[in-house]
Amino acid sequence: MSNNSPIIPEEIELFHIEILNSKIKEGKKPQKPSYDIDVAHKTAHNLKDERIRIKLLINLSDQQKKEDGNQLDFETDFHFKIQNLKNFYDINEDNTPRFSGNLIATLLGISFSTARGMLYERLANTNFQGVILPVISPIKMLGTKSKGE
């Protein structure tokens, strides 16, 4: 792998999105809404078929944190096919691939941006109406793997 391998957008295909979990718990509508957001991810791969899956986990809750608070749990799989995937990983000593951080950050950025739009639409008729997820650095997201990873 060359860490300098350029990422060519046309060689990335987001071919499937699957919503695995979408729970919205509505309590009292907050007077002055203020929300906490937690984001984590898991990756999986199929080297032969040049595919990578990004599982994105998003938790959004109002800061009331009481039984009458509002909470969202959203878990979505984003399936990508990457042309020339071999250019973006090395094989470790334990025979597992180590992917380019630049590639994974790019896929995280695409996934999170897509989820942002999906959630905006889903939350339109809830107590979360008008909430737009913040812009988050995909590089910083590299350190947000979910527990158990």
Backbone as JSON, one array per atom type, in Angstrom:
{
  "sequence": "MSNNSPIIPEEIELFHIEILNSKIKEGKKPQKPSYDIDVAHKTAHNLKDERIRIKLLINLSDQQKKEDGNQLDFETDFHFKIQNLKNFYDINEDNTPRFSGNLIATLLGISFSTARGMLYERLANTNFQGVILPVISPIKMLGTKSKGE",
  "N": [[0.85, -1.18, 0.0], [0.44, 2.18, -0.69], [0.63, 5.04, 1.11], [0.26, 7.31, -0.2], [-1.44, 6.84, -2.24], [-3.75, 8.07, -4.45], [-7.14, 8.96, -3.78], [-9.76, 8.3, -5.78], [-12.72, 9.62, -6.52], [-14.61, 8.57, -8.36], [-14.06, 5.91, -8.33], [-15.19, 4.84, -6.14], [-17.98, 3.24, -5.03], [-21.01, 3.59, -3.54], [-23.1, 1.22, -2.87], [-25.16, 0.08, -1.43], [-27.4, 0.71, 1.23], [-28.33, 0.04, 4.47], [-30.66, 0.26, 6.97], [-30.34, -0.68, 10.18], [-31.22, -0.3, 12.76], [-33.44, 1.91, 14.18], [-34.41, 3.81, 16.5], [-36.55, 5.95, 18.08], [-37.13, 7.73, 20.88], [-39.51, 9.58, 22.33], [-39.94, 12.12, 24.61], [-40.86, 14.7, 26.77], [-41.2, 17.75, 24.98], [-38.33, 19.65, 24.65], [-37.77, 22.88, 26.14], [-35.61, 24.66, 25.67], [-33.81, 23.29, 23.55], [-30.97, 21.21, 23.78], [-28.46, 19.13, 22.71], [-26.76, 15.99, 23.09], [-24.37, 14.16, 21.28], [-23.3, 11.02, 20.21], [-21.04, 9.16, 18.32], [-20.06, 6.27, 16.62], [-18.2, 3.67, 14.95], [-17.96, 0.65, 12.97], [-15.99, -1.5, 11.0], [-15.98, -3.7, 8.18], [-14.82, -6.1, 5.79], [-14.41, -7.39, 2.43], [-12.04, -8.62, 0.73], [-11.62, -9.96, -1.69], [-13.86, -9.31, -3.29], [-13.53, -6.62, -3.31], [-14.77, -4.94, -1.37], [-16.06, -2.86, 1.24], [-17.6, -2.47, 4.35], [-19.16, -0.03, 6.25], [-20.33, 0.33, 9.39], [-22.36, 2.5, 10.96], [-22.97, 4.05, 13.99], [-25.15, 6.02, 15.72], [-26.01, 8.08, 18.37], [-28.28, 10.21, 19.78], [-29.25, 12.52, 22.15], [-31.34, 14.52, 24.28], [-30.26, 16.93, 26.67], [-31.61, 16.65, 29.02], [-31.73, 14.1, 30.04], [-33.47, 12.53, 31.52], [-36.2, 10.41, 32.43], [-38.21, 11.48, 30.94], [-36.98, 12.48, 28.75], [-35.67, 12.95, 25.38], [-34.56, 10.65, 22.93], [-32.45, 9.22, 20.43], [-31.5, 6.39, 18.65], [-29.54, 5.22, 16.13], [-28.6, 3.03, 13.7], [-26.74, 2.09, 11.0], [-25.79, 0.39, 8.03], [-23.36, 0.92, 5.57], [-22.52, 0.05, 2.41], [-19.76, -0.35, 0.4], [-18.13, -0.52, -2.77], [-14.87, -0.68, -3.84], [-12.83, 0.25, -6.36], [-9.71, -1.09, -7.29], [-8.92, -1.73, -4.65], [-6.78, -2.98, -3.5], [-4.71, -1.2, -3.49], [-4.94, 0.2, -1.18], [-4.39, -1.07, 1.22], [-2.3, -2.98, 3.47], [-1.0, -6.18, 4.36], [-0.98, -7.34, 7.6], [1.26, -8.83, 10.09], [-0.26, -10.79, 11.34], [-1.82, -11.69, 9.32], [-3.99, -10.08, 8.63], [-5.75, -7.37, 7.05], [-4.52, -4.02, 6.95], [-5.89, -1.07, 6.62], [-5.63, 1.94, 4.68], [-5.69, 4.95, 6.44], [-6.63, 7.25, 5.26], [-8.38, 6.3, 3.27], [-10.38, 4.99, 4.84], [-11.25, 7.15, 6.38], [-12.34, 8.73, 4.35], [-14.5, 7.1, 3.52], [-15.93, 7.07, 5.91], [-16.63, 9.77, 6.06], [-18.34, 10.02, 3.82], [-20.35, 8.24, 4.61], [-21.28, 9.38, 7.06], [-22.19, 11.89, 6.2], [-24.25, 11.1, 4.5], [-25.91, 9.81, 6.35], [-26.57, 12.0, 7.89], [-28.38, 13.46, 6.26], [-30.37, 11.49, 6.0], [-31.26, 11.24, 8.65], [-32.17, 13.84, 9.19], [-34.44, 13.93, 7.6], [-35.94, 11.78, 8.74], [-36.43, 12.76, 11.3], [-38.15, 14.83, 11.05], [-40.86, 15.05, 11.89], [-40.84, 14.86, 14.67], [-39.87, 15.36, 18.15], [-37.29, 16.09, 17.73], [-37.26, 17.68, 15.56], [-35.83, 19.71, 13.08], [-33.25, 19.41, 13.98], [-29.95, 19.24, 13.03], [-27.33, 17.17, 12.34], [-24.0, 17.74, 13.45], [-21.13, 18.88, 11.52], [-18.52, 16.69, 11.31], [-15.12, 15.83, 11.73], [-13.84, 13.42, 9.61], [-11.35, 12.25, 10.02], [-10.96, 12.47, 12.77], [-13.01, 10.77, 13.48], [-11.95, 8.29, 13.03], [-11.01, 7.28, 15.41], [-13.25, 6.4, 16.78], [-14.27, 3.82, 17.16], [-16.68, 1.29, 17.86], [-17.58, -0.19, 21.03], [-16.07, -3.3, 21.81], [-14.67, -3.67, 19.51]],
  "CA": [[0.0, 0.0, 0.0], [1.11, 3.47, -0.66], [-0.22, 6.02, 1.79], [0.07, 8.41, -1.12], [-2.37, 6.47, -3.3], [-4.86, 9.05, -4.49], [-8.51, 8.45, -3.76], [-10.47, 8.78, -6.96], [-14.13, 9.47, -6.16], [-15.35, 7.73, -9.32], [-13.74, 4.5, -8.07], [-15.91, 4.46, -4.93], [-19.41, 3.08, -5.28], [-21.89, 3.28, -2.41], [-24.09, 0.45, -3.61], [-26.28, -0.39, -0.6], [-27.54, 1.29, 2.56], [-29.3, -0.74, 5.23], [-30.93, 0.76, 8.31], [-30.45, -1.83, 11.05], [-31.91, 0.09, 13.98], [-33.83, 3.32, 14.21], [-35.32, 3.96, 17.63], [-36.75, 7.32, 18.54], [-37.91, 7.81, 22.12], [-39.91, 10.97, 22.52], [-40.46, 12.52, 25.91], [-41.35, 16.08, 26.69], [-40.48, 18.62, 24.04], [-37.5, 20.57, 25.45], [-37.98, 24.32, 25.93], [-34.38, 25.14, 25.04], [-33.14, 22.02, 23.25], [-29.52, 21.07, 23.7], [-28.32, 17.69, 22.48], [-25.48, 15.29, 23.11], [-24.27, 13.2, 20.18], [-22.22, 10.02, 20.24], [-20.9, 8.5, 17.03], [-19.05, 5.22, 16.59], [-18.28, 2.91, 13.71], [-17.31, -0.66, 12.82], [-15.72, -1.79, 9.59], [-15.83, -5.08, 7.74], [-14.31, -6.07, 4.42], [-14.31, -8.56, 1.58], [-10.94, -8.21, -0.16], [-11.8, -10.57, -3.01], [-14.86, -8.54, -4.04], [-13.17, -5.21, -3.16], [-15.88, -4.29, -0.67], [-15.91, -2.45, 2.63], [-18.85, -2.05, 4.99], [-19.05, 0.87, 7.39], [-21.5, 0.36, 10.26], [-22.34, 3.77, 11.68], [-23.87, 4.06, 15.14], [-25.35, 7.41, 16.15], [-26.91, 8.27, 19.5], [-28.57, 11.62, 19.99], [-30.16, 12.66, 23.29], [-31.36, 15.86, 24.84], [-29.47, 16.96, 27.89], [-32.45, 16.43, 30.2], [-31.3, 12.79, 30.51], [-34.44, 12.01, 32.46], [-37.13, 9.48, 31.79], [-39.06, 12.2, 30.0], [-36.11, 13.06, 27.73], [-35.76, 12.46, 24.0], [-33.35, 9.92, 22.55], [-32.43, 8.57, 19.13], [-30.44, 5.42, 18.35], [-29.59, 4.99, 14.68], [-27.51, 2.14, 13.28], [-26.88, 1.91, 9.56], [-24.67, -0.17, 7.28], [-23.08, 1.51, 4.27], [-21.72, -0.92, 1.67], [-18.98, 0.28, -0.67], [-17.22, -1.26, -3.64], [-13.73, 0.2, -4.1], [-11.95, -0.23, -7.43], [-8.29, -1.1, -6.91], [-8.83, -1.72, -3.19], [-5.44, -3.48, -3.13], [-3.81, -0.05, -3.33], [-5.24, 0.9, 0.06], [-4.14, -1.85, 2.43], [-1.18, -3.91, 3.62], [-1.33, -7.33, 5.19], [-0.21, -7.37, 8.84], [1.9, -10.1, 10.44], [-1.29, -11.77, 11.7], [-2.54, -11.98, 8.08], [-5.18, -9.24, 8.51], [-5.43, -6.14, 6.34], [-4.45, -2.72, 7.63], [-6.33, -0.15, 5.58], [-5.21, 3.34, 4.69], [-6.56, 5.83, 7.21], [-7.24, 8.19, 4.33], [-9.52, 5.63, 2.64], [-11.44, 4.77, 5.82], [-11.79, 8.48, 6.7], [-13.18, 9.13, 3.21], [-15.74, 6.32, 3.59], [-16.67, 7.57, 7.08], [-17.2, 11.07, 5.69], [-19.48, 9.76, 2.94], [-21.39, 7.59, 5.42], [-21.87, 10.3, 8.02], [-22.95, 12.9, 5.45], [-25.48, 10.46, 4.04], [-26.74, 9.61, 7.55], [-27.06, 13.34, 8.31], [-29.59, 13.72, 5.47], [-31.4, 10.51, 6.34], [-31.81, 11.58, 9.96], [-32.93, 15.08, 9.08], [-35.75, 13.54, 7.05], [-36.65, 10.94, 9.72], [-36.74, 13.5, 12.52], [-38.96, 16.0, 10.69], [-42.13, 15.12, 12.62], [-40.58, 14.42, 16.03], [-39.33, 16.42, 19.01], [-35.97, 16.44, 17.21], [-37.46, 18.43, 14.31], [-34.9, 20.8, 12.84], [-31.9, 19.07, 14.42], [-29.01, 18.86, 11.98], [-26.09, 16.66, 12.93], [-22.87, 18.63, 13.16], [-20.06, 18.42, 10.65], [-17.5, 16.03, 12.13], [-13.93, 15.46, 10.98], [-13.7, 11.98, 9.43], [-10.07, 11.82, 10.6], [-11.22, 12.27, 14.2], [-13.9, 9.63, 13.62], [-11.18, 7.04, 12.98], [-10.83, 6.81, 16.77], [-14.54, 6.22, 17.44], [-14.79, 2.46, 16.98], [-17.62, 0.93, 18.91], [-17.07, -1.12, 22.04], [-15.97, -4.66, 21.3], [-13.82, -3.7, 18.33]],
  "C": [[0.88, 1.22, 0.0], [0.16, 4.45, 0.02], [-0.48, 7.22, 0.9], [-0.86, 8.06, -2.27], [-3.53, 7.45, -3.31], [-6.21, 8.33, -4.45], [-9.25, 9.12, -4.9], [-11.97, 8.56, -6.71], [-14.92, 8.54, -7.09], [-15.08, 6.24, -9.11], [-14.37, 4.01, -6.77], [-17.39, 4.4, -5.27], [-20.11, 2.73, -3.97], [-23.08, 2.56, -3.02], [-25.26, -0.05, -2.77], [-26.24, 0.31, 0.75], [-28.64, 0.5, 3.26], [-29.45, -0.15, 6.63], [-31.21, -0.45, 9.19], [-31.29, -1.53, 12.29], [-32.21, 1.58, 13.91], [-34.88, 3.47, 15.3], [-35.35, 5.44, 18.03], [-37.65, 7.27, 19.77], [-38.22, 9.28, 22.35], [-40.48, 11.15, 23.91], [-41.08, 13.89, 25.76], [-40.52, 16.87, 25.7], [-39.65, 19.62, 24.86], [-37.78, 22.03, 25.1], [-36.8, 24.93, 25.18], [-33.55, 23.91, 24.71], [-31.63, 22.16, 23.15], [-29.25, 19.58, 23.67], [-26.88, 17.22, 22.62], [-25.5, 14.3, 21.96], [-23.07, 12.3, 20.41], [-22.22, 9.32, 18.9], [-19.81, 7.45, 17.15], [-19.2, 4.47, 15.27], [-17.59, 1.56, 13.86], [-17.06, -0.84, 11.33], [-15.66, -3.3, 9.37], [-15.39, -5.03, 6.28], [-14.43, -7.43, 3.75], [-13.27, -8.18, 0.52], [-11.14, -8.74, -1.57], [-12.75, -9.75, -3.88], [-14.63, -7.03, -3.96], [-14.29, -4.4, -2.49], [-15.5, -3.96, 0.77], [-17.28, -2.03, 3.13], [-18.49, -1.16, 6.17], [-20.38, 0.79, 8.14], [-21.39, 1.63, 11.09], [-23.39, 3.71, 12.78], [-23.94, 5.49, 15.66], [-26.36, 7.41, 17.29], [-27.06, 9.77, 19.72], [-29.56, 11.7, 21.16], [-30.16, 14.1, 23.77], [-30.7, 15.81, 26.21], [-30.3, 16.85, 29.16], [-32.07, 15.12, 30.87], [-32.22, 12.23, 31.6], [-35.32, 11.02, 31.7], [-38.0, 10.18, 30.76], [-38.25, 12.88, 28.9], [-36.34, 12.41, 26.37], [-34.45, 11.77, 23.64], [-33.54, 9.25, 21.19], [-31.25, 7.6, 19.09], [-30.6, 5.05, 16.89], [-28.37, 4.19, 14.27], [-27.73, 1.78, 11.81], [-25.61, 1.32, 8.97], [-24.58, 0.51, 5.92], [-22.11, 0.57, 3.56], [-21.08, -0.25, 0.46], [-18.23, -0.76, -1.48], [-16.14, -0.28, -4.05], [-12.89, -0.4, -5.22], [-10.5, -0.11, -6.95], [-8.09, -1.02, -5.4], [-7.43, -2.14, -2.73], [-4.44, -2.36, -2.92], [-3.95, 0.62, -1.97], [-5.08, 0.05, 1.32], [-2.84, -2.64, 2.3], [-1.68, -5.07, 4.44], [-0.4, -7.33, 6.4], [0.42, -8.75, 9.07], [0.88, -11.17, 10.79], [-2.24, -12.06, 10.53], [-3.88, -11.24, 7.98], [-4.81, -7.96, 7.78], [-5.4, -4.93, 7.27], [-4.72, -1.69, 6.53], [-5.76, 1.25, 5.78], [-6.2, 4.16, 5.5], [-7.29, 6.81, 6.32], [-8.47, 7.57, 3.65], [-10.67, 5.49, 3.64], [-12.07, 6.12, 6.22], [-12.71, 8.98, 5.59], [-14.52, 8.41, 3.26], [-16.59, 6.75, 4.79], [-17.34, 8.9, 6.76], [-18.43, 10.91, 4.81], [-20.64, 9.2, 3.75], [-22.07, 8.57, 6.35], [-22.69, 11.39, 7.31], [-24.28, 12.34, 4.96], [-26.44, 10.26, 5.21], [-27.33, 10.94, 8.02], [-28.36, 13.66, 7.56], [-30.72, 12.77, 5.81], [-32.06, 10.86, 7.67], [-32.62, 12.86, 9.93], [-34.35, 14.78, 8.6], [-36.56, 12.76, 8.08], [-37.13, 11.72, 10.93], [-37.71, 14.66, 12.29], [-40.23, 16.13, 11.53], [-41.99, 14.62, 14.06], [-40.14, 15.62, 16.87], [-37.93, 16.86, 18.58], [-36.06, 17.28, 15.94], [-36.48, 19.6, 14.23], [-33.48, 20.53, 13.3], [-31.08, 18.62, 13.21], [-27.75, 18.38, 12.66], [-24.93, 17.56, 12.55], [-21.93, 18.04, 12.11], [-18.96, 17.89, 11.57], [-16.33, 15.66, 11.24], [-13.85, 13.94, 10.84], [-12.39, 11.44, 10.01], [-10.25, 11.57, 12.09], [-12.13, 11.07, 14.43], [-13.16, 8.3, 13.58], [-11.01, 6.45, 14.38], [-12.12, 6.5, 17.49], [-15.11, 4.82, 17.25], [-15.69, 2.11, 18.14], [-16.99, -0.08, 19.86], [-17.09, -2.53, 21.46], [-15.13, -4.77, 20.05], [-12.37, -3.82, 18.72]]
}
